[in-house]
Structure formats: structure tokens, C-alpha cells
């Protein structure tokens, strides 16, 4: 049985392992080992995940099948880059599906849950940053109604990389 639920403090350890595993699986082959190690150490430890899970300005959604974590997304509410226009924007800060699960509709279900949460909170626009060298993700976000509006730097360890900033207006937004 599949379920999408909000992560709690008890999920920090398993989320830390899963988040690092999916990030490395997605990007390790095309990035320097030292930059991957620096980024993962700063972003995916159990303590980091616990802080993020309990941060009232964030929400982590877990996609599980029979209790097995297959995907996750992290939403955040903070200051967007200048290219994002909206009175109450929300961000999809992380969005990862286990590679072996690609093509099964999991990403679409998780995205629908993200959009639903943003609409429930009254956000008028949702934005995200996606690496310019990740065409699969760019195509997926485009199919989900996101459009490119600018760029921002994503620091992977010591490597400043270029992210495309994409936005989607939400239902009911003027």
C-alpha cells in the first residue's frame, strides 16, 4: 500500500540515508568526489535532517510503499530569488525518487502532494531550482507546468553550479 505522509522526528535517520543515497545516485557520476562528499556531509546527516524536519518553515513529504521509502520532497517557505514573482511563494527545495522507481508515476503523485500543500497554505506560486545539466528533471518539471524564469548558483561543495529557477502559478492565483 502506497502513502505520502509528512516526515516526523523518528524519520531523521532513515531519511538522511535515503536522501544521500538518491543524491549520490543522481549526481555522483558527473561531479567530483570531494564536492559530493562536502555537500552530502553538510546536507544529509541525521542531525541535519532532524533540524529540517522540525523546522516550522519546512515540510518533508515521504512517499512510501508498504513502509519502504521510495521518494521524498522537501518544501520550504522563505525568501525566493529575485526572479520569482509572487506575493506568497513556496519552494520545492528537494525532490528525489529512487532511480529504480522512475517511470512508475511516483514523481507525479509526489508533485501533486507538493502542489496540494502549497495551495492549502495559500501560496500563489511555487518555485524550484534545477541543475542546468539535468535534462530529465527539467523536462519533468516542464510537464508539471513549471517555466524557467531565471538562474541561481547552487554550491556543490566547492563547485558553484548553475541552477535554472522554474516557477508555477497555483490554482486560484491571480
Buried (B, 14 or more C-beta within 10 A) or exposed (E): EEEBEEBEEEBBBBBBBBBBBBBBEBBBEEBEEEBBEBBBEEBBBEEBBBEBBEEEEBBBBBBBBEEEBBBBBBBBBEEBBEBBEBEEBBBBBBBBBBEEBEEBEBBEBBBEBBBBBBBEEEBBBBBBBBBBBBEEBBEBBBEBBBEBBBBBEBEBBEBEBEBBBBBBBBEEBE
